[in-house]
Amino acid sequence: MKWLLVLISLNLHSDGTADHFIFTNMMYDTVQSCQRTAQVNMRVIQEVSIREFDGPSKVYCFRQDRFLDYMKALPPKPENKLDI
């Protein structure tokens, strides 16, 4: 199973969704190697986050098949809010 290093922006859109950045230059054989790469390269990852999202992001290691399922899923619909 292959693993991907993914950034998810902390700056949310009005519909509650967030931008994603996938490091496609490397795939990892284990979650531990993905996590270790993220730890060792945190400064570069933060620079990518600022460049791509103009702000901070969360770092995740996704199993490739589960990430594809995650990306195919529709975001939940926002709740209708009542005006008071």
C-alpha angles and dihedrals in degrees: 000000000000126000130211130209108227134181120206117195119239089210103092127204119236090263091056097254125126136209119254132208120197121198098224097175092079137036121187132221094213137027088237093059090048092050092046091052089051092050095048093045100040093125092055090045090053090050090051090049092053092045096046102034103020086233147037128317141188119247119225137177108215127189103241096237093046092048090055089051090047092052092049092053116098117237115250115268114253116253118255107249122210120228111236 
